[in-house]
């Protein structure tokens, strides 16, 4: 789990409407599944039907890529759900305030999808290593916390926050801590319900979608669009020059006076 930072003012951040909805949604899903399985006699298979699983996804159960970030360990521990909620709570408010709710929610959704899609592709490309790094069922919003950390570090480079309410660090330090922690988790083969590769897909999304305004991905798209418009303008200019070169000036007007023995001159009719 990435380190949980707090803002430098030591005050509790005020979540925006988007973050409030996300936190309430994640907690509601966890509470419903926990009550149903632990006290309602529900089959635990209900929970595993929502988690990510490579074989099931390849057999057409694509919804697992969307539901896996929403579910957390329903029995035996609070650490998983609390880690996700606290990680989102302490860094997200400033991003939502800066970006707006629409961009913020889109960032969370695409980061979660990127996390588990990258992990799935890695397992398919390198099955032997993927089986060691990724559990059979993977789930949880913790990878999104890594994406938020990267986006926050790149967006607020000059701002200082307090790690664990004590240690002041800059955005650049948070960036290296997030990347380093996830690398060490792979080396240590840390037991992670979300899998050890999902945070890297999330961090990639954190950079592409959150590394500034506009984001690197949007800047690339705008530059590509500008190059396409420039190329179109050059083609249109060449066509206009080509069309102008086909036009000829026809001499008109009255011919100069001539003597009787001269041949008739040209006249414009």
C-alpha angles and dihedrals in degrees: 000000000000116000114275111234130193131204119272094247090068088227121126110257119242110235120224124232094270095051092045090055092048095048092046091047095050093047092046092052091049093046093048093051093043093052093043095049100034100040109007098058093241117162111256085226085080089067096044090050087069098047128091118266124169098217094045092048091050088052091059104273092128093154088079090076088060100040098042094078090052100059130072136183103299100194139034100021143043094195095090099053094036092050091054094045095047094044091053094042100055100048106025102069095069091047093050090048092050098041103031127244096277096056091040094055091044089052092053093048096047092044091054091047092047091050096057097033092056090047091050093050092049092053090050093048096044108021098170094056094033092060090056095049101037126055121226090255120032128185147142141088096258093105088059088059087061090051091050091049092053093046092047093048093051096041097046102034095153097045124098126217134182117244113219087354090289119059115069113217135170127236090258091055091049089053093055093042092054094048093042095048092053092047091051090048089058093048092049092045088231115199102251122169090208093052127252096263101051094079090061092055088048093048089051089055090045090059099039096044103027108029096108141320110311094027120236090254092051092045089054091049093048092048090049090049091049092051090050092051091047091051091049091050091051091050092050091048091051091050091051091050091047092051091048091053090060093059119094131198112239114209110233139165131082119321117241117263115279136197122247093256094055123097115252111273127227118284129192109235 
